[in-house]
Amino acid sequence: MTQLTGNERAAYIQDMFTRIAKRYDLMNRLMTGGQDIRWRKRVVNLARMTNSASLLDLGTGTGDLAREAVLQFPRARVAAADFTLEMMRVGKKHGALNFSTADALRLPFPDSSFDAVISGFLMRNVVDLQRGITEQFRVLKKGGRIVILDTTRPKKNILSPFIWIHMHVVIPTLGSLLTGVGEAYRYLPETTEGFVTAEEMASRMAAAGFKRIGFERLMFGTIAIHWGEKQV
């Protein structure tokens, strides 16, 4: 699958998330030991929201990040956008959100629309990473914040063999048992190991125009949260 590019890869990803949508949230809890709940709170905190702000949760999936933003800032204007309809259909069962269909490479929003753009486990699935970052820069207002939560290529360390077993054995086995789509959870370690490092992601953000960029690694270096600001 990692050999696919362009429209073929986009279609594959969309079909994959359609097939796993009903068990997507459960698998996230199991794969991360429930840590993804804490990470979402951290993402919203780093977005530096207010109750009068507008926020886009891009690649929202079932809307977990958007719901966290609404929980913390109930009067904020929160848009939840994704290009997989089934994920959003599942998300609607968990409560009302302002869902909309959107391609991360061609966002259907005017320039300078949002005070913050956040995403959770989106960017490694975008077929043109730089364009995806640039689009988020475009729709942010001056002074707006971007926060990206995603997997990242882990550095070699003493825990590397255990990380490999977790990613290549435990996760695909769980995914196959719970969703019947083991292929989707073989995709996760493949894309994580083939994705940019945390440092490279920061460089891509700088190339798009972001300033005050920072990041932190989580879960033995396999997860990273990046943030930056649009100053022009």
N, C-alpha and C positions, 0 to 999 in steps of 0.2 A: 504493500500500500504506500509506503514512503516514497516509492518511485513515481507515483502519480503526481501530476502538476496541473495547475490552472483549473479549468472548468471540471475536468475529470475528478480531481481531488476534492473540489468543492462539493460535487454531487455525491461522492463517496461519503464525505463527512456528514452531509445533511441526512443521507439515508441511514448512516450508523446511529446518529443521535435520535432519529425517529424510532428506531428499533429498541433502543435502551431507555427511552424517555420515562417509562413507568417505574423503573427501578433506579433511575439516575441518582436521586437524592439519597436513597438507602446505600448505594454503593459508595457515594462520597463519604458518608458517615463511617462505613466500615474500613475503607481504604486509608482514611486519615485518623482513625481512632477517635473520631468526633472533633478533631482539632480544627476542621474547616469552619465550624461554628465560630470559634474564637478568631479565626483569620478574617471572616467577614466583618466582624465588629471592628477589627483593626483597619480594614480597608475603608470603611465608612468614616472612622475617626480621622484617617489620613486625608480624606477628601475635604476636611475642614468645612463641613456644611453648616448652614443656618436654616432656620425655619422659613426664611424667605427665598432660599436658593432653589435653583433648578439643577437636576441631576439626571444624567443618562447612565443606566446600567446596560452596557453593551454586551451582547452575547449572554443575555440574562438567563437563558435556559428556562428553568421552572420558576425563576424570580427570587431565589433566596437572598441575593445581595440587595435587590430592590426593596424587599420586605424589611430587611435590616435597616435600610436607610429611612423607610417610612416609620419604623418603630422608634428610631432615634429622633427623627425630625418629622412629626406627623403633618405639619403644614407645608412642608417643602413640595415642590413640583417634581415628581419622580417619573421618568419614562423608562420602561423596560422593553428592550428591543432584542430580537433574535431572528435568525433566518430559518429556523426549524419550527414549523407550526406545531408539531406534536408536543414539543417541549413546552411551549406556551399553553397548549390545551391542558396538559397535566398541571401546569402551574396555576391555572385559573381555579382548579379545584381546591387550592390551598388559600384562596382569598383573592379579593379584587385588586388588580394592578392595572396601570395604564400600559397594556401590552401593545407593541407595534412590530410589524415585520420590517427587518432592515438587514442589508448586506454591509458588513463592516468596511468593505472597500468602496462603497458608494452610499454613504449615509444620506437618508432622505430628510435631512435637517439643514436649515440655512446656516451660514457662517455665524459664529458667535452666539449660539443658541443656549449654551449651558454653562453653569458655574463649575460643574465638575462632571467628569466622565470616568466611570469605574468599570472594571471587568474582572470576572473570575473564570480562569481556565479557558479563555478565549484565544489568546494571541498565538499559541502554538498551532491552532487550527486554521489560522488565516493564511491564505495561499500567497499573499504578498505582504509580508510583515511591515515593511517600511511604509507602504501605502496605507495600511491599517492605522499605523501610528499617526501619519500625516493627516488622515481624515479626522481623527479624534482631536488633533491640534486645531483643525479648521473650525470645528463646531464649538470649541470652547471660547468663552468670553475672555477678554484681557484680565489677567489675574486668576483665571480658572485653573483648576487642578485636575491632573490625570493620576489615577491609581490603578495599577495592574497587578493582579494576583494570578500567578501561573506556575507551572512546573519550570524547573531550570536544570541545566546539565550539571550534575553533582561533581565536585572535585574528588579525586582519588584520596581515600583515607582508610583507616583501619576498619571502618564499618562498611566499606564498599562491597565485600562479598555478601553481607546480610542485606544491604540495600538491593543488590542484584536479585537475590532470591525473592525478596518481597515484591519487586516490580515484575519479574519474569515468571514467577511460579505462583505466589500467593494471590496477587491481584487477578491474573487471568483465570485461575481456578475459581475464585469467588465470583468473578464476573460471569463465567460460564454457568455456574450453578444457579445464580440468582436471576440472570437475564436470559440465559440460553444463547447469548451472543458473545462467546469467548473471544472472537476476532476483535471486537471493540476494545477489549481490555488487554489484548496484545498490542493494539495500536498505542495505548498510553505509554508503555516503556519505550517503544520505538520512537515516538515523537519527542519524548522527554530527552532521550539520549541524542537525538538529532537536532534538538532545539538550540537556540543561542544560549551562551552563558549569561549570568547576571550582569557581568561587565559589558558584554556585547549589547544586551538590551538597553542598558544605560546609554551606550554610544548611539544606538539607533534613535533613542528619544532625543538626544542632543542634536542629532542630524535633522530631526523634524522641527527643531526650534525650541524645544523645552529647556527651561533653566531650573536651577535649584533642584537638581535630580538627586535622588537617593534610593537606596534599596536595602532590604534586609533578607537574609536567608533563614528558612525555617525547615523543620523536619529533616534534619541531617543533611541539609544542603540541597534537597530535591525540590523545594518550593521557594519562591522568592516573591516579595512584594516590592514593586517599584513605584515611585511617585515623582512628579515634576510639576512645573508651573509654566503657564503661558504668560509672558510678560509684555508682549507686543500686541 
